Amino acid sequence: MWLGLSVKTPEATQQLSFTVLFPITFLSNVFVPTQTLPSWLRPVAEWNPVSALTAATRQLWGNPNPFAASGFPVEHPIELTLIWVVVLVAIFAPLGVLRYRSMSS
């Protein structure tokens, strides 16, 4: 909601969301195992919200990541996904409401 209210056209919203989501998706475990990433990039990929969602989906469908290492993001992907949802809603819901109120007044 916040992103859509922050730009003027639907096309700009689509372009901005693609610009944000494209690097986040490629810095995740969706396409490659995190163990194959450089050591400095591995924590970024492990704590990425897209990685958490992907790992949680794999776990719920009975197909856990065979290349999984140890650590909270790898051992608790469902909980981490729920934490990411709460954090993102806690940040962007108030921003969206404030933006909507400022536009309507």
Backbone as XML, in Angstrom:
<?xml version="1.0"?>
<chain id="A" units="angstrom">
  <residue number="1" name="MET">
    <atom name="N" x="0.828" y="-1.175" z="0.000"/>
    <atom name="CA" x="0.000" y="0.000" z="0.000"/>
    <atom name="C" x="0.882" y="1.252" z="0.000"/>
  </residue>
  <residue number="2" name="TRP">
    <atom name="N" x="1.911" y="1.242" z="0.835"/>
    <atom name="CA" x="2.792" y="2.405" z="0.916"/>
    <atom name="C" x="3.485" y="2.654" z="-0.408"/>
  </residue>
  <residue number="3" name="LEU">
    <atom name="N" x="3.971" y="1.590" z="-1.031"/>
    <atom name="CA" x="4.680" y="1.733" z="-2.300"/>
    <atom name="C" x="3.745" y="2.274" z="-3.380"/>
  </residue>
  <residue number="4" name="GLY">
    <atom name="N" x="2.538" y="1.759" z="-3.450"/>
    <atom name="CA" x="1.585" y="2.221" z="-4.448"/>
    <atom name="C" x="1.171" y="3.668" z="-4.262"/>
  </residue>
  <residue number="5" name="LEU">
    <atom name="N" x="1.110" y="4.105" z="-3.003"/>
    <atom name="CA" x="0.738" y="5.500" z="-2.740"/>
    <atom name="C" x="1.913" y="6.459" z="-2.872"/>
  </residue>
  <residue number="6" name="SER">
    <atom name="N" x="3.123" y="5.933" z="-2.947"/>
    <atom name="CA" x="4.309" y="6.792" z="-2.995"/>
    <atom name="C" x="4.681" y="7.227" z="-4.401"/>
  </residue>
  <residue number="7" name="VAL">
    <atom name="N" x="4.133" y="6.588" z="-5.413"/>
    <atom name="CA" x="4.427" y="6.953" z="-6.798"/>
    <atom name="C" x="3.146" y="7.385" z="-7.485"/>
  </residue>
  <residue number="8" name="LYS">
    <atom name="N" x="3.296" y="7.965" z="-8.672"/>
    <atom name="CA" x="2.141" y="8.580" z="-9.313"/>
    <atom name="C" x="1.357" y="7.664" z="-10.237"/>
  </residue>
  <residue number="9" name="THR">
    <atom name="N" x="2.023" y="6.687" z="-10.859"/>
    <atom name="CA" x="1.322" y="5.852" z="-11.828"/>
    <atom name="C" x="1.479" y="4.369" z="-11.473"/>
  </residue>
  <residue number="10" name="PRO">
    <atom name="N" x="0.567" y="3.544" z="-11.961"/>
    <atom name="CA" x="0.705" y="2.098" z="-11.738"/>
    <atom name="C" x="1.976" y="1.534" z="-12.383"/>
  </residue>
  <residue number="11" name="GLU">
    <atom name="N" x="2.370" y="2.093" z="-13.514"/>
    <atom name="CA" x="3.582" y="1.629" z="-14.179"/>
    <atom name="C" x="4.816" y="1.905" z="-13.323"/>
  </residue>
  <residue number="12" name="ALA">
    <atom name="N" x="4.842" y="3.063" z="-12.684"/>
    <atom name="CA" x="5.964" y="3.394" z="-11.807"/>
    <atom name="C" x="6.001" y="2.478" z="-10.591"/>
  </residue>
  <residue number="13" name="THR">
    <atom name="N" x="4.831" y="2.111" z="-10.096"/>
    <atom name="CA" x="4.767" y="1.164" z="-8.981"/>
    <atom name="C" x="5.350" y="-0.180" z="-9.386"/>
  </residue>
  <residue number="14" name="GLN">
    <atom name="N" x="4.987" y="-0.645" z="-10.562"/>
    <atom name="CA" x="5.505" y="-1.914" z="-11.049"/>
    <atom name="C" x="7.019" y="-1.850" z="-11.241"/>
  </residue>
  <residue number="15" name="GLN">
    <atom name="N" x="7.528" y="-0.778" z="-11.815"/>
    <atom name="CA" x="8.961" y="-0.648" z="-12.033"/>
    <atom name="C" x="9.723" y="-0.568" z="-10.714"/>
  </residue>
  <residue number="16" name="LEU">
    <atom name="N" x="9.191" y="0.169" z="-9.759"/>
    <atom name="CA" x="9.863" y="0.304" z="-8.468"/>
    <atom name="C" x="9.847" y="-1.005" z="-7.700"/>
  </residue>
  <residue number="17" name="SER">
    <atom name="N" x="8.725" y="-1.709" z="-7.720"/>
    <atom name="CA" x="8.672" y="-2.988" z="-7.009"/>
    <atom name="C" x="9.601" y="-4.012" z="-7.660"/>
  </residue>
  <residue number="18" name="PHE">
    <atom name="N" x="9.704" y="-4.012" z="-8.973"/>
    <atom name="CA" x="10.639" y="-4.905" z="-9.652"/>
    <atom name="C" x="12.081" y="-4.558" z="-9.292"/>
  </residue>
  <residue number="19" name="THR">
    <atom name="N" x="12.382" y="-3.280" z="-9.222"/>
    <atom name="CA" x="13.734" y="-2.836" z="-8.869"/>
    <atom name="C" x="14.109" y="-3.264" z="-7.457"/>
  </residue>
  <residue number="20" name="VAL">
    <atom name="N" x="13.152" y="-3.304" z="-6.562"/>
    <atom name="CA" x="13.412" y="-3.722" z="-5.180"/>
    <atom name="C" x="13.463" y="-5.246" z="-5.074"/>
  </residue>
  <residue number="21" name="LEU">
    <atom name="N" x="12.514" y="-5.933" z="-5.687"/>
    <atom name="CA" x="12.410" y="-7.379" z="-5.538"/>
    <atom name="C" x="13.435" y="-8.167" z="-6.343"/>
  </residue>
  <residue number="22" name="PHE">
    <atom name="N" x="13.915" y="-7.622" z="-7.432"/>
    <atom name="CA" x="14.876" y="-8.337" z="-8.265"/>
    <atom name="C" x="16.163" y="-8.675" z="-7.513"/>
  </residue>
  <residue number="23" name="PRO">
    <atom name="N" x="16.848" y="-7.721" z="-6.888"/>
    <atom name="CA" x="18.066" y="-8.093" z="-6.157"/>
    <atom name="C" x="17.796" y="-8.942" z="-4.922"/>
  </residue>
  <residue number="24" name="ILE">
    <atom name="N" x="16.668" y="-8.709" z="-4.243"/>
    <atom name="CA" x="16.354" y="-9.507" z="-3.053"/>
    <atom name="C" x="16.156" y="-10.965" z="-3.442"/>
  </residue>
  <residue number="25" name="THR">
    <atom name="N" x="15.515" y="-11.204" z="-4.576"/>
    <atom name="CA" x="15.286" y="-12.573" z="-5.025"/>
    <atom name="C" x="16.598" y="-13.259" z="-5.406"/>
  </residue>
  <residue number="26" name="PHE">
    <atom name="N" x="17.472" y="-12.553" z="-6.082"/>
    <atom name="CA" x="18.725" y="-13.166" z="-6.503"/>
    <atom name="C" x="19.737" y="-13.294" z="-5.376"/>
  </residue>
  <residue number="27" name="LEU">
    <atom name="N" x="19.532" y="-12.587" z="-4.281"/>
    <atom name="CA" x="20.381" y="-12.750" z="-3.098"/>
    <atom name="C" x="19.707" y="-13.684" z="-2.097"/>
  </residue>
  <residue number="28" name="SER">
    <atom name="N" x="19.099" y="-14.737" z="-2.593"/>
    <atom name="CA" x="18.396" y="-15.690" z="-1.731"/>
    <atom name="C" x="18.808" y="-17.103" z="-2.106"/>
  </residue>
  <residue number="29" name="ASN">
    <atom name="N" x="18.191" y="-18.071" z="-1.452"/>
    <atom name="CA" x="18.487" y="-19.470" z="-1.738"/>
    <atom name="C" x="17.500" y="-20.077" z="-2.731"/>
  </residue>
  <residue number="30" name="VAL">
    <atom name="N" x="16.824" y="-19.262" z="-3.488"/>
    <atom name="CA" x="15.841" y="-19.752" z="-4.444"/>
    <atom name="C" x="16.522" y="-20.504" z="-5.585"/>
  </residue>
  <residue number="31" name="PHE">
    <atom name="N" x="17.618" y="-19.966" z="-6.094"/>
    <atom name="CA" x="18.258" y="-20.531" z="-7.276"/>
    <atom name="C" x="19.519" y="-21.334" z="-6.975"/>
  </residue>
  <residue number="32" name="VAL">
    <atom name="N" x="20.239" y="-20.965" z="-5.930"/>
    <atom name="CA" x="21.487" y="-21.659" z="-5.584"/>
    <atom name="C" x="21.537" y="-21.916" z="-4.084"/>
  </residue>
  <residue number="33" name="PRO">
    <atom name="N" x="22.191" y="-22.982" z="-3.663"/>
    <atom name="CA" x="22.365" y="-23.201" z="-2.224"/>
    <atom name="C" x="23.256" y="-22.117" z="-1.624"/>
  </residue>
  <residue number="34" name="THR">
    <atom name="N" x="22.947" y="-21.721" z="-0.416"/>
    <atom name="CA" x="23.729" y="-20.646" z="0.208"/>
    <atom name="C" x="25.167" y="-21.053" z="0.480"/>
  </residue>
  <residue number="35" name="GLN">
    <atom name="N" x="25.459" y="-22.340" z="0.568"/>
    <atom name="CA" x="26.825" y="-22.783" z="0.813"/>
    <atom name="C" x="27.738" y="-22.511" z="-0.372"/>
  </residue>
  <residue number="36" name="THR">
    <atom name="N" x="27.178" y="-22.320" z="-1.550"/>
    <atom name="CA" x="27.996" y="-22.039" z="-2.730"/>
    <atom name="C" x="28.317" y="-20.554" z="-2.877"/>
  </residue>
  <residue number="37" name="LEU">
    <atom name="N" x="27.710" y="-19.719" z="-2.053"/>
    <atom name="CA" x="27.956" y="-18.281" z="-2.118"/>
    <atom name="C" x="29.246" y="-17.923" z="-1.385"/>
  </residue>
  <residue number="38" name="PRO">
    <atom name="N" x="29.834" y="-16.790" z="-1.711"/>
    <atom name="CA" x="31.016" y="-16.346" z="-0.962"/>
    <atom name="C" x="30.669" y="-16.147" z="0.514"/>
  </residue>
  <residue number="39" name="SER">
    <atom name="N" x="31.660" y="-16.269" z="1.362"/>
    <atom name="CA" x="31.424" y="-16.219" z="2.812"/>
    <atom name="C" x="30.826" y="-14.883" z="3.261"/>
  </residue>
  <residue number="40" name="TRP">
    <atom name="N" x="31.154" y="-13.788" z="2.609"/>
    <atom name="CA" x="30.628" y="-12.485" z="2.999"/>
    <atom name="C" x="29.168" y="-12.315" z="2.569"/>
  </residue>
  <residue number="41" name="LEU">
    <atom name="N" x="28.739" y="-13.077" z="1.568"/>
    <atom name="CA" x="27.378" y="-12.953" z="1.060"/>
    <atom name="C" x="26.429" y="-13.979" z="1.684"/>
  </residue>
  <residue number="42" name="ARG">
    <atom name="N" x="26.963" y="-15.024" z="2.264"/>
    <atom name="CA" x="26.152" y="-16.102" z="2.832"/>
    <atom name="C" x="25.191" y="-15.632" z="3.917"/>
  </residue>
  <residue number="43" name="PRO">
    <atom name="N" x="25.615" y="-14.813" z="4.901"/>
    <atom name="CA" x="24.643" y="-14.351" z="5.919"/>
    <atom name="C" x="23.517" y="-13.507" z="5.328"/>
  </residue>
  <residue number="44" name="VAL">
    <atom name="N" x="23.825" y="-12.724" z="4.321"/>
    <atom name="CA" x="22.786" y="-11.914" z="3.671"/>
    <atom name="C" x="21.741" y="-12.832" z="3.046"/>
  </residue>
  <residue number="45" name="ALA">
    <atom name="N" x="22.180" y="-13.872" z="2.368"/>
    <atom name="CA" x="21.255" y="-14.797" z="1.723"/>
    <atom name="C" x="20.485" y="-15.623" z="2.748"/>
  </residue>
  <residue number="46" name="GLU">
    <atom name="N" x="21.134" y="-16.007" z="3.846"/>
    <atom name="CA" x="20.447" y="-16.825" z="4.843"/>
    <atom name="C" x="19.355" y="-16.054" z="5.571"/>
  </residue>
  <residue number="47" name="TRP">
    <atom name="N" x="19.571" y="-14.763" z="5.835"/>
    <atom name="CA" x="18.592" y="-13.961" z="6.577"/>
    <atom name="C" x="17.639" y="-13.204" z="5.661"/>
  </residue>
  <residue number="48" name="ASN">
    <atom name="N" x="17.723" y="-13.411" z="4.379"/>
    <atom name="CA" x="16.863" y="-12.772" z="3.393"/>
    <atom name="C" x="15.421" y="-13.262" z="3.579"/>
  </residue>
  <residue number="49" name="PRO">
    <atom name="N" x="14.430" y="-12.380" z="3.526"/>
    <atom name="CA" x="13.047" y="-12.829" z="3.677"/>
    <atom name="C" x="12.599" y="-13.795" z="2.580"/>
  </residue>
  <residue number="50" name="VAL">
    <atom name="N" x="13.122" y="-13.644" z="1.380"/>
    <atom name="CA" x="12.768" y="-14.560" z="0.304"/>
    <atom name="C" x="13.356" y="-15.946" z="0.577"/>
  </residue>
  <residue number="51" name="SER">
    <atom name="N" x="14.566" y="-15.992" z="1.111"/>
    <atom name="CA" x="15.180" y="-17.271" z="1.484"/>
    <atom name="C" x="14.373" y="-17.957" z="2.576"/>
  </residue>
  <residue number="52" name="ALA">
    <atom name="N" x="13.927" y="-17.194" z="3.553"/>
    <atom name="CA" x="13.129" y="-17.770" z="4.633"/>
    <atom name="C" x="11.823" y="-18.342" z="4.093"/>
  </residue>
  <residue number="53" name="LEU">
    <atom name="N" x="11.161" y="-17.602" z="3.218"/>
    <atom name="CA" x="9.909" y="-18.076" z="2.639"/>
    <atom name="C" x="10.131" y="-19.316" z="1.778"/>
  </residue>
  <residue number="54" name="THR">
    <atom name="N" x="11.197" y="-19.316" z="1.005"/>
    <atom name="CA" x="11.511" y="-20.473" z="0.165"/>
    <atom name="C" x="11.800" y="-21.704" z="1.015"/>
  </residue>
  <residue number="55" name="ALA">
    <atom name="N" x="12.618" y="-21.548" z="2.044"/>
    <atom name="CA" x="12.948" y="-22.673" z="2.919"/>
    <atom name="C" x="11.712" y="-23.162" z="3.670"/>
  </residue>
  <residue number="56" name="ALA">
    <atom name="N" x="10.866" y="-22.249" z="4.100"/>
    <atom name="CA" x="9.641" y="-22.638" z="4.799"/>
    <atom name="C" x="8.708" y="-23.409" z="3.870"/>
  </residue>
  <residue number="57" name="THR">
    <atom name="N" x="8.581" y="-22.958" z="2.651"/>
    <atom name="CA" x="7.737" y="-23.655" z="1.679"/>
    <atom name="C" x="8.280" y="-25.044" z="1.393"/>
  </residue>
  <residue number="58" name="ARG">
    <atom name="N" x="9.599" y="-25.134" z="1.223"/>
    <atom name="CA" x="10.211" y="-26.444" z="0.989"/>
    <atom name="C" x="9.969" y="-27.369" z="2.175"/>
  </residue>
  <residue number="59" name="GLN">
    <atom name="N" x="10.116" y="-26.846" z="3.374"/>
    <atom name="CA" x="9.915" y="-27.674" z="4.570"/>
    <atom name="C" x="8.459" y="-28.115" z="4.707"/>
  </residue>
  <residue number="60" name="LEU">
    <atom name="N" x="7.514" y="-27.210" z="4.467"/>
    <atom name="CA" x="6.103" y="-27.553" z="4.593"/>
    <atom name="C" x="5.653" y="-28.566" z="3.543"/>
  </residue>
  <residue number="61" name="TRP">
    <atom name="N" x="6.277" y="-28.558" z="2.382"/>
    <atom name="CA" x="5.928" y="-29.513" z="1.329"/>
    <atom name="C" x="6.753" y="-30.793" z="1.432"/>
  </residue>
  <residue number="62" name="GLY">
    <atom name="N" x="7.532" y="-30.939" z="2.513"/>
    <atom name="CA" x="8.285" y="-32.167" z="2.725"/>
    <atom name="C" x="9.528" y="-32.290" z="1.887"/>
  </residue>
  <residue number="63" name="ASN">
    <atom name="N" x="10.067" y="-31.170" z="1.429"/>
    <atom name="CA" x="11.257" y="-31.175" z="0.588"/>
    <atom name="C" x="12.288" y="-30.216" z="1.173"/>
  </residue>
  <residue number="64" name="PRO">
    <atom name="N" x="12.837" y="-30.536" z="2.356"/>
    <atom name="CA" x="13.782" y="-29.601" z="2.971"/>
    <atom name="C" x="15.039" y="-29.439" z="2.126"/>
  </residue>
  <residue number="65" name="ASN">
    <atom name="N" x="15.707" y="-28.341" z="2.331"/>
    <atom name="CA" x="16.914" y="-28.027" z="1.575"/>
    <atom name="C" x="18.003" y="-29.045" z="1.911"/>
  </residue>
  <residue number="66" name="PRO">
    <atom name="N" x="18.481" y="-29.803" z="0.927"/>
    <atom name="CA" x="19.504" y="-30.807" z="1.231"/>
    <atom name="C" x="20.863" y="-30.204" z="1.529"/>
  </residue>
  <residue number="67" name="PHE">
    <atom name="N" x="21.075" y="-28.956" z="1.165"/>
    <atom name="CA" x="22.355" y="-28.301" z="1.373"/>
    <atom name="C" x="22.358" y="-27.431" z="2.623"/>
  </residue>
  <residue number="68" name="ALA">
    <atom name="N" x="21.374" y="-27.619" z="3.474"/>
    <atom name="CA" x="21.207" y="-26.755" z="4.635"/>
    <atom name="C" x="22.371" y="-26.892" z="5.611"/>
  </residue>
  <residue number="69" name="ALA">
    <atom name="N" x="22.804" y="-25.761" z="6.102"/>
    <atom name="CA" x="23.849" y="-25.712" z="7.127"/>
    <atom name="C" x="23.151" y="-25.603" z="8.484"/>
  </residue>
  <residue number="70" name="SER">
    <atom name="N" x="23.843" y="-25.062" z="9.456"/>
    <atom name="CA" x="23.226" y="-24.870" z="10.764"/>
    <atom name="C" x="23.023" y="-23.385" z="11.012"/>
  </residue>
  <residue number="71" name="GLY">
    <atom name="N" x="22.180" y="-23.086" z="11.968"/>
    <atom name="CA" x="21.870" y="-21.700" z="12.305"/>
    <atom name="C" x="20.371" y="-21.491" z="12.340"/>
  </residue>
  <residue number="72" name="PHE">
    <atom name="N" x="19.954" y="-20.415" z="12.967"/>
    <atom name="CA" x="18.523" y="-20.148" z="13.121"/>
    <atom name="C" x="17.780" y="-20.063" z="11.796"/>
  </residue>
  <residue number="73" name="PRO">
    <atom name="N" x="18.283" y="-19.343" z="10.784"/>
    <atom name="CA" x="17.506" y="-19.247" z="9.537"/>
    <atom name="C" x="17.287" y="-20.599" z="8.865"/>
  </residue>
  <residue number="74" name="VAL">
    <atom name="N" x="18.258" y="-21.476" z="8.989"/>
    <atom name="CA" x="18.162" y="-22.774" z="8.333"/>
    <atom name="C" x="17.324" y="-23.752" z="9.153"/>
  </residue>
  <residue number="75" name="GLU">
    <atom name="N" x="17.450" y="-23.686" z="10.459"/>
    <atom name="CA" x="16.756" y="-24.635" z="11.329"/>
    <atom name="C" x="15.303" y="-24.256" z="11.606"/>
  </residue>
  <residue number="76" name="HIS">
    <atom name="N" x="14.952" y="-22.982" z="11.491"/>
    <atom name="CA" x="13.595" y="-22.515" z="11.798"/>
    <atom name="C" x="13.066" y="-21.585" z="10.694"/>
  </residue>
  <residue number="77" name="PRO">
    <atom name="N" x="12.931" y="-22.076" z="9.467"/>
    <atom name="CA" x="12.501" y="-21.170" z="8.389"/>
    <atom name="C" x="11.059" y="-20.696" z="8.523"/>
  </residue>
  <residue number="78" name="ILE">
    <atom name="N" x="10.185" y="-21.533" z="9.084"/>
    <atom name="CA" x="8.781" y="-21.123" z="9.229"/>
    <atom name="C" x="8.664" y="-19.988" z="10.235"/>
  </residue>
  <residue number="79" name="GLU">
    <atom name="N" x="9.345" y="-20.133" z="11.353"/>
    <atom name="CA" x="9.320" y="-19.074" z="12.373"/>
    <atom name="C" x="9.939" y="-17.792" z="11.836"/>
  </residue>
  <residue number="80" name="LEU">
    <atom name="N" x="11.048" y="-17.914" z="11.083"/>
    <atom name="CA" x="11.692" y="-16.730" z="10.525"/>
    <atom name="C" x="10.789" y="-16.041" z="9.506"/>
  </residue>
  <residue number="81" name="THR">
    <atom name="N" x="10.068" y="-16.823" z="8.724"/>
    <atom name="CA" x="9.126" y="-16.230" z="7.764"/>
    <atom name="C" x="8.038" y="-15.442" z="8.490"/>
  </residue>
  <residue number="82" name="LEU">
    <atom name="N" x="7.507" y="-16.009" z="9.550"/>
    <atom name="CA" x="6.484" y="-15.302" z="10.325"/>
    <atom name="C" x="7.050" y="-14.042" z="10.975"/>
  </residue>
  <residue number="83" name="ILE">
    <atom name="N" x="8.293" y="-14.105" z="11.435"/>
    <atom name="CA" x="8.944" y="-12.909" z="11.995"/>
    <atom name="C" x="9.088" y="-11.841" z="10.925"/>
  </residue>
  <residue number="84" name="TRP">
    <atom name="N" x="9.521" y="-12.234" z="9.714"/>
    <atom name="CA" x="9.649" y="-11.272" z="8.620"/>
    <atom name="C" x="8.303" y="-10.638" z="8.277"/>
  </residue>
  <residue number="85" name="VAL">
    <atom name="N" x="7.241" y="-11.432" z="8.277"/>
    <atom name="CA" x="5.907" y="-10.887" z="7.980"/>
    <atom name="C" x="5.524" y="-9.841" z="9.019"/>
  </residue>
  <residue number="86" name="VAL">
    <atom name="N" x="5.717" y="-10.152" z="10.287"/>
    <atom name="CA" x="5.371" y="-9.212" z="11.363"/>
    <atom name="C" x="6.204" y="-7.943" z="11.245"/>
  </residue>
  <residue number="87" name="VAL">
    <atom name="N" x="7.498" y="-8.091" z="11.001"/>
    <atom name="CA" x="8.381" y="-6.922" z="10.902"/>
    <atom name="C" x="7.986" y="-6.044" z="9.716"/>
  </residue>
  <residue number="88" name="LEU">
    <atom name="N" x="7.766" y="-6.653" z="8.556"/>
    <atom name="CA" x="7.429" y="-5.856" z="7.376"/>
    <atom name="C" x="6.072" y="-5.177" z="7.515"/>
  </residue>
  <residue number="89" name="VAL">
    <atom name="N" x="5.097" y="-5.867" z="8.090"/>
    <atom name="CA" x="3.794" y="-5.237" z="8.310"/>
    <atom name="C" x="3.906" y="-4.128" z="9.356"/>
  </residue>
  <residue number="90" name="ALA">
    <atom name="N" x="4.691" y="-4.363" z="10.411"/>
    <atom name="CA" x="4.855" y="-3.345" z="11.452"/>
    <atom name="C" x="5.527" y="-2.090" z="10.909"/>
  </residue>
  <residue number="91" name="ILE">
    <atom name="N" x="6.365" y="-2.238" z="9.903"/>
    <atom name="CA" x="7.039" y="-1.072" z="9.320"/>
    <atom name="C" x="6.158" y="-0.385" z="8.286"/>
  </residue>
  <residue number="92" name="PHE">
    <atom name="N" x="5.629" y="-1.166" z="7.331"/>
    <atom name="CA" x="4.992" y="-0.548" z="6.173"/>
    <atom name="C" x="3.504" y="-0.274" z="6.333"/>
  </residue>
  <residue number="93" name="ALA">
    <atom name="N" x="2.798" y="-0.926" z="7.227"/>
    <atom name="CA" x="1.382" y="-0.604" z="7.439"/>
    <atom name="C" x="1.213" y="0.804" z="8.006"/>
  </residue>
  <residue number="94" name="PRO">
    <atom name="N" x="1.957" y="1.183" z="9.064"/>
    <atom name="CA" x="1.828" y="2.567" z="9.529"/>
    <atom name="C" x="2.271" y="3.593" z="8.489"/>
  </residue>
  <residue number="95" name="LEU">
    <atom name="N" x="3.331" y="3.263" z="7.730"/>
    <atom name="CA" x="3.760" y="4.188" z="6.679"/>
    <atom name="C" x="2.679" y="4.358" z="5.615"/>
  </residue>
  <residue number="96" name="GLY">
    <atom name="N" x="2.022" y="3.270" z="5.249"/>
    <atom name="CA" x="0.943" y="3.342" z="4.266"/>
    <atom name="C" x="-0.246" y="4.139" z="4.768"/>
  </residue>
  <residue number="97" name="VAL">
    <atom name="N" x="-0.609" y="3.947" z="6.032"/>
    <atom name="CA" x="-1.724" y="4.696" z="6.615"/>
    <atom name="C" x="-1.377" y="6.180" z="6.684"/>
  </residue>
  <residue number="98" name="LEU">
    <atom name="N" x="-0.167" y="6.492" z="7.107"/>
    <atom name="CA" x="0.249" y="7.901" z="7.159"/>
    <atom name="C" x="0.253" y="8.537" z="5.777"/>
  </residue>
  <residue number="99" name="ARG">
    <atom name="N" x="0.725" y="7.805" z="4.791"/>
    <atom name="CA" x="0.753" y="8.324" z="3.421"/>
    <atom name="C" x="-0.669" y="8.546" z="2.909"/>
  </residue>
  <residue number="100" name="TYR">
    <atom name="N" x="-1.574" y="7.603" z="3.188"/>
    <atom name="CA" x="-2.947" y="7.720" z="2.749"/>
    <atom name="C" x="-3.623" y="8.924" z="3.416"/>
  </residue>
  <residue number="101" name="ARG">
    <atom name="N" x="-3.395" y="9.085" z="4.709"/>
    <atom name="CA" x="-3.985" y="10.228" z="5.415"/>
    <atom name="C" x="-3.448" y="11.545" z="4.921"/>
  </residue>
  <residue number="102" name="SER">
    <atom name="N" x="-2.159" y="11.598" z="4.597"/>
    <atom name="CA" x="-1.585" y="12.847" z="4.104"/>
    <atom name="C" x="-2.084" y="13.178" z="2.718"/>
  </residue>
  <residue number="103" name="MET">
    <atom name="N" x="-2.384" y="12.162" z="1.918"/>
    <atom name="CA" x="-2.903" y="12.410" z="0.575"/>
    <atom name="C" x="-4.360" y="12.838" z="0.602"/>
  </residue>
  <residue number="104" name="SER">
    <atom name="N" x="-5.139" y="12.335" z="1.564"/>
    <atom name="CA" x="-6.567" y="12.644" z="1.601"/>
    <atom name="C" x="-6.872" y="13.966" z="2.285"/>
  </residue>
  <residue number="105" name="SER">
    <atom name="N" x="-5.876" y="14.506" z="2.985"/>
    <atom name="CA" x="-6.163" y="15.801" z="3.650"/>
    <atom name="C" x="-5.585" y="16.973" z="2.905"/>
  </residue>
</chain>
